Protein backbone atom coordinates (compact mmCIF):
# COMPACT_ATOMS: atom_id res chain seq x y z
CA UNK A 1 0.00 0.00 0.00
CA UNK A 2 1.22 3.48 -0.82
CA UNK A 3 1.61 5.72 2.21
CA UNK A 4 2.35 9.27 3.17
CA UNK A 5 5.55 9.97 5.10
CA UNK A 6 5.07 9.43 8.82
CA UNK A 7 7.15 12.50 9.79
CA UNK A 8 5.79 16.05 9.93
CA UNK A 9 7.03 19.39 11.27
CA UNK A 10 9.11 20.51 13.00
CA UNK A 11 6.76 22.57 15.19
CA UNK A 12 7.76 25.01 17.94
CA UNK A 13 5.68 23.75 20.87
CA UNK A 14 5.24 26.17 23.77
CA UNK A 15 5.15 23.25 26.19
CA UNK A 16 7.69 20.81 24.71
CA UNK A 17 10.16 22.85 22.62
CA UNK A 18 11.05 22.11 18.96
CA UNK A 19 9.02 19.01 18.13
CA UNK A 20 9.21 16.70 15.13
CA UNK A 21 5.99 14.74 14.71
CA UNK A 22 5.75 11.02 13.96
CA UNK A 23 2.31 9.95 12.68
CA UNK A 24 1.85 6.21 13.19
CA UNK A 25 -1.30 6.23 11.03
CA UNK A 26 -0.49 8.51 8.07
CA UNK A 27 -3.05 7.15 5.61
CA UNK A 28 -6.38 7.08 7.45
CA UNK A 29 -7.87 7.90 10.82
CA UNK A 30 -7.72 4.85 13.10
CA UNK A 31 -9.07 5.28 16.61
CA UNK A 32 -11.02 3.41 19.29
CA UNK A 33 -12.74 6.64 20.45
CA UNK A 34 -15.17 8.98 18.70
CA UNK A 35 -14.60 12.05 20.87
CA UNK A 36 -17.10 14.89 20.71
CA UNK A 37 -14.29 17.43 20.36
CA UNK A 38 -12.06 15.58 17.87
CA UNK A 39 -10.55 17.96 15.30
CA UNK A 40 -10.09 15.07 12.85
CA UNK A 41 -13.85 14.75 12.39
CA UNK A 42 -16.39 12.06 13.24
CA UNK A 43 -15.26 8.45 13.47
CA UNK A 44 -17.16 6.28 11.00
CA UNK A 45 -15.79 3.03 12.41
CA UNK A 46 -13.89 2.72 15.67
CA UNK A 47 -11.17 0.06 15.62
CA UNK A 48 -9.24 -1.91 18.24
CA UNK A 49 -6.11 -2.23 16.07
CA UNK A 50 -4.71 -0.64 12.95
CA UNK A 51 -5.94 -2.08 9.67
CA UNK A 52 -3.59 0.14 7.62
CA UNK A 53 -0.06 -0.09 8.95
CA UNK A 54 3.41 1.19 8.08
CA UNK A 55 6.32 -1.09 8.96
CA UNK A 56 8.47 -0.19 11.95
CA UNK A 57 11.57 -0.28 9.71
CA UNK A 58 10.03 2.31 7.39
CA UNK A 59 9.09 4.53 10.34
CA UNK A 60 12.67 4.45 11.67
CA UNK A 61 14.01 5.19 8.19
CA UNK A 62 11.69 8.20 7.78
CA UNK A 63 12.67 9.52 11.22
CA UNK A 64 16.39 9.25 10.47
CA UNK A 65 15.91 11.02 7.13
CA UNK A 66 14.15 13.88 8.93
CA UNK A 67 16.73 14.07 11.73
CA UNK A 68 19.51 14.39 9.16
CA UNK A 69 17.65 17.39 7.73
CA UNK A 70 16.52 19.05 10.98
CA UNK A 71 19.39 19.19 13.47
CA UNK A 72 17.96 21.14 16.42
CA UNK A 73 15.10 18.91 17.55
CA UNK A 74 14.18 18.77 21.25
CA UNK A 75 11.59 16.03 21.12
CA UNK A 76 10.12 13.45 18.74
CA UNK A 77 6.36 13.45 19.27
CA UNK A 78 4.68 10.15 18.42
CA UNK A 79 1.03 10.60 17.59
CA UNK A 80 -1.40 9.22 15.00
CA UNK A 81 -4.27 10.08 12.77
CA UNK A 82 -6.20 8.52 15.64
CA UNK A 83 -4.73 6.62 18.62
CA UNK A 84 -0.97 5.74 18.41
CA UNK A 85 -1.07 2.79 20.83
CA UNK A 86 -3.22 0.90 18.31
CA UNK A 87 0.01 0.46 16.33
CA UNK A 88 0.70 -3.19 17.21
CA UNK A 89 4.49 -2.99 16.81
CA UNK A 90 4.92 0.02 19.10
CA UNK A 91 7.05 -1.85 21.64
CA UNK A 92 9.34 -3.26 18.95
CA UNK A 93 9.51 0.17 17.26
CA UNK A 94 10.73 1.76 20.48
CA UNK A 95 13.30 -1.00 20.97
CA UNK A 96 14.67 -0.11 17.53
CA UNK A 97 14.62 3.62 18.12
CA UNK A 98 15.77 3.90 21.76
CA UNK A 99 19.52 3.57 20.96
CA UNK A 100 19.17 6.28 18.28
CA UNK A 101 17.33 8.55 20.70
CA UNK A 102 20.07 8.15 23.32
CA UNK A 103 22.91 8.59 20.82
CA UNK A 104 21.43 11.78 19.38
CA UNK A 105 20.18 13.09 22.72
CA UNK A 106 16.60 13.49 21.48
CA UNK A 107 13.70 12.94 23.85
CA UNK A 108 10.66 10.91 22.83
CA UNK A 109 7.05 11.85 23.62
CA UNK A 110 3.79 10.02 22.90
CA UNK A 111 0.29 11.52 22.94
CA UNK A 112 -2.28 8.86 23.86
CA UNK A 113 -5.92 8.68 24.91
CA UNK A 114 -4.83 6.13 27.58
CA UNK A 115 -7.47 3.62 26.46
CA UNK A 116 -5.00 0.72 26.21
CA UNK A 117 -2.53 1.59 28.97
CA UNK A 118 -3.79 -1.25 31.16
CA UNK A 119 -2.57 -3.78 28.55
CA UNK A 120 0.92 -5.15 29.44
CA UNK A 121 2.34 -4.83 25.89
CA UNK A 122 1.22 -1.20 25.64
CA UNK A 123 2.52 -0.33 29.10
CA UNK A 124 5.90 -1.87 28.23
CA UNK A 125 6.05 0.25 25.07
CA UNK A 126 5.14 3.48 26.90
CA UNK A 127 7.78 2.81 29.55
CA UNK A 128 10.40 3.22 26.80
CA UNK A 129 9.42 6.85 26.14
CA UNK A 130 11.01 9.85 27.88
CA UNK A 131 7.69 11.68 28.06
CA UNK A 132 4.13 10.36 28.03
CA UNK A 133 1.01 12.51 27.74
CA UNK A 134 -2.32 10.84 28.50
CA UNK A 135 -5.86 12.17 28.10
CA UNK A 136 -8.29 11.84 31.00
CA UNK A 137 -11.38 13.97 30.33
CA UNK A 138 -13.57 12.26 32.93
CA UNK A 139 -13.30 10.05 35.99
CA UNK A 140 -16.89 8.75 35.93
CA UNK A 141 -18.21 6.25 33.42
CA UNK A 142 -21.27 8.33 32.47
CA UNK A 143 -19.12 11.32 31.55
CA UNK A 144 -16.48 9.14 29.82
CA UNK A 145 -19.09 7.51 27.60
CA UNK A 146 -20.64 10.88 26.75
CA UNK A 147 -17.44 12.74 25.80
CA UNK A 148 -15.03 10.10 24.48
CA UNK A 149 -17.60 7.69 22.98
CA UNK A 150 -15.28 4.63 23.22
CA UNK A 151 -15.65 1.24 21.59
CA UNK A 152 -17.79 -1.21 23.50
CA UNK A 153 -15.82 -2.85 26.31
CA UNK A 154 -13.47 0.07 27.10
CA UNK A 155 -14.03 1.03 30.72
CA UNK A 156 -12.93 4.14 32.57
CA UNK A 157 -11.97 2.04 35.62
CA UNK A 158 -9.47 0.08 33.50
CA UNK A 159 -7.99 3.36 32.25
CA UNK A 160 -7.70 4.91 35.72
CA UNK A 161 -6.16 1.76 37.18
CA UNK A 162 -3.81 1.51 34.19
CA UNK A 163 -2.60 5.11 34.55
CA UNK A 164 -2.12 4.65 38.29
CA UNK A 165 -0.03 1.49 37.81
CA UNK A 166 1.97 3.12 35.02
CA UNK A 167 2.64 6.24 37.09
CA UNK A 168 4.40 4.17 39.76
CA UNK A 169 6.69 2.48 37.23
CA UNK A 170 7.42 5.28 34.76
CA UNK A 171 10.70 7.16 35.32
CA UNK A 172 10.16 9.90 32.73
CA UNK A 173 7.87 12.94 32.53
CA UNK A 174 4.18 12.08 32.86
CA UNK A 175 1.58 14.58 31.63
CA UNK A 176 -2.19 14.37 31.98
CA UNK A 177 -4.48 16.35 29.67
CA UNK A 178 -8.10 17.24 30.50
CA UNK A 179 -10.33 18.96 27.96
CA UNK A 180 -13.40 20.63 29.48
CA UNK A 181 -16.70 21.03 27.64
CA UNK A 182 -19.54 23.25 28.80
CA UNK A 183 -22.29 21.43 30.71
CA UNK A 184 -20.61 18.04 30.39
CA UNK A 185 -17.49 17.60 32.54
CA UNK A 186 -17.21 21.02 34.21
CA UNK A 187 -19.60 20.31 37.09
CA UNK A 188 -18.44 20.17 40.71
CA UNK A 189 -19.12 16.42 40.89
CA UNK A 190 -17.04 15.61 37.80
CA UNK A 191 -14.15 17.85 38.90
CA UNK A 192 -14.16 16.33 42.38
CA UNK A 193 -13.97 12.82 40.90
CA UNK A 194 -11.11 13.90 38.65
CA UNK A 195 -9.37 15.42 41.67
CA UNK A 196 -9.61 12.17 43.65
CA UNK A 197 -8.33 10.17 40.69
CA UNK A 198 -5.38 12.50 39.98
CA UNK A 199 -4.32 12.39 43.65
CA UNK A 200 -4.04 8.60 43.39
CA UNK A 201 -1.41 8.86 40.64
CA UNK A 202 2.31 9.12 41.35
CA UNK A 203 4.82 11.75 40.25
CA UNK A 204 2.77 13.66 37.65
CA UNK A 205 4.94 16.23 35.90
CA UNK A 206 2.07 18.44 34.76
CA UNK A 207 -1.72 18.44 34.33
CA UNK A 208 -2.87 20.47 31.31
CA UNK A 209 -6.46 21.70 31.44
CA UNK A 210 -8.02 23.28 28.36
CA UNK A 211 -11.13 23.43 26.21
CA UNK A 212 -12.18 23.36 22.53
CA UNK A 213 -10.09 25.70 20.36
CA UNK A 214 -10.46 24.10 16.93
CA UNK A 215 -13.62 23.05 15.03
CA UNK A 216 -14.93 19.93 16.83
CA UNK A 217 -16.46 16.82 15.29
CA UNK A 218 -19.77 17.42 17.08
CA UNK A 219 -21.70 20.41 18.33
CA UNK A 220 -20.14 21.17 21.73
CA UNK A 221 -19.35 24.42 23.53
CA UNK A 222 -16.03 25.45 25.05
CA UNK A 223 -15.74 27.10 28.45
CA UNK A 224 -14.07 30.47 29.04
CA UNK A 225 -10.54 31.11 30.23
CA UNK A 226 -11.96 32.56 33.45
CA UNK A 227 -13.86 29.35 34.14
CA UNK A 228 -10.74 27.31 33.44
CA UNK A 229 -8.94 29.36 36.05
CA UNK A 230 -11.75 28.83 38.57
CA UNK A 231 -11.66 25.10 37.84
CA UNK A 232 -7.88 25.06 38.41
CA UNK A 233 -8.44 26.36 41.97
CA UNK A 234 -10.88 23.51 42.68
CA UNK A 235 -8.14 20.90 42.38
CA UNK A 236 -5.88 20.00 45.29
CA UNK A 237 -3.03 22.49 45.63
CA UNK A 238 -0.44 19.69 45.38
CA UNK A 239 -1.48 18.95 41.78
CA UNK A 240 0.61 20.69 39.05
CA UNK A 241 -2.26 22.26 37.11
CA UNK A 242 -1.44 24.25 33.95
CA UNK A 243 -4.05 26.22 32.00
CA UNK A 244 -3.51 25.40 28.33
CA UNK A 245 -6.23 27.53 26.72
CA UNK A 246 -5.53 30.69 24.72
CA UNK A 247 -6.90 33.97 26.02
CA UNK A 248 -10.44 34.91 25.03
CA UNK A 249 -10.51 38.43 23.56
CA UNK A 250 -13.79 39.22 25.30
CA UNK A 251 -12.52 38.19 28.74
CA UNK A 252 -13.09 40.52 31.61
CA UNK A 253 -9.70 41.03 33.23
CA UNK A 254 -9.56 41.18 37.01
CA UNK A 255 -7.46 43.56 39.08
CA UNK A 256 -5.39 42.45 42.10
CA UNK A 257 -3.24 44.29 44.59
CA UNK A 258 0.21 42.89 45.41
CA UNK A 259 -1.19 41.22 48.54
CA UNK A 260 -4.12 39.74 46.64
CA UNK A 261 -1.81 38.50 43.88
CA UNK A 262 0.49 36.79 46.41
CA UNK A 263 -2.53 35.07 47.92
CA UNK A 264 -3.77 33.98 44.49
CA UNK A 265 -0.36 32.54 43.56
CA UNK A 266 -0.21 30.67 46.87
CA UNK A 267 -3.49 28.96 45.94
CA UNK A 268 -2.39 28.15 42.38
CA UNK A 269 0.99 28.99 40.80
CA UNK A 270 0.53 30.69 37.41
CA UNK A 271 2.61 31.37 34.31
CA UNK A 272 3.28 34.82 32.83
CA UNK A 273 0.82 33.90 30.08
CA UNK A 274 -1.88 33.15 32.67
CA UNK A 275 -1.29 36.43 34.49
CA UNK A 276 -1.38 38.44 31.26
CA UNK A 277 -4.58 36.68 30.18
CA UNK A 278 -6.47 36.85 33.46
CA UNK A 279 -5.54 40.24 34.86
CA UNK A 280 -5.28 43.91 33.89
CA UNK A 281 -2.21 46.09 33.29
CA UNK A 282 -1.94 47.20 36.94
CA UNK A 283 -1.92 43.59 38.15
CA UNK A 284 0.85 42.79 35.66
CA UNK A 285 2.80 45.76 37.04
CA UNK A 286 2.25 44.44 40.57
CA UNK A 287 3.53 41.06 39.43
CA UNK A 288 6.70 42.67 38.04
CA UNK A 289 7.22 44.57 41.30
CA UNK A 290 6.89 41.36 43.31
CA UNK A 291 9.55 39.81 41.06
CA UNK A 292 11.92 42.75 41.57
CA UNK A 293 11.35 42.62 45.33
CA UNK A 294 12.32 38.93 45.33
CA UNK A 295 8.95 37.81 46.68
CA UNK A 296 8.31 35.27 43.90
CA UNK A 297 10.05 32.02 43.01
CA UNK A 298 10.05 30.22 39.66
CA UNK A 299 8.90 26.60 39.59
CA UNK A 300 9.87 25.05 36.26
CA UNK A 301 7.78 22.12 34.96
CA UNK A 302 9.05 20.87 31.61
CA UNK A 303 9.41 23.97 29.41
CA UNK A 304 6.87 25.96 31.43
CA UNK A 305 7.71 28.39 34.24
CA UNK A 306 5.23 28.88 37.07
CA UNK A 307 5.44 31.64 39.70
CA UNK A 308 4.64 31.21 43.36
CA UNK A 309 5.38 33.17 46.57
CA UNK A 310 8.96 32.91 47.88
CA UNK A 311 9.44 29.99 50.31
CA UNK A 312 5.96 28.70 49.46
CA UNK A 313 5.70 24.97 50.15
CA UNK A 314 3.44 22.64 48.18
Beta strands, then each sheet from edge to edge (+ up, - down):
strand 1: 7-13
strand 2: 17-23
strand 3: 75-79
strand 4: 107-112
strand 5: 131-135
strand 6: 173-180
strand 7: 206-211
strand 8: 241-243
strand 9: 296-301
strand 10: 304-309
sheet 1: 1+ 2- 3- 4- 5- 6- 7- 8-
sheet 2: 9+ 10-
end
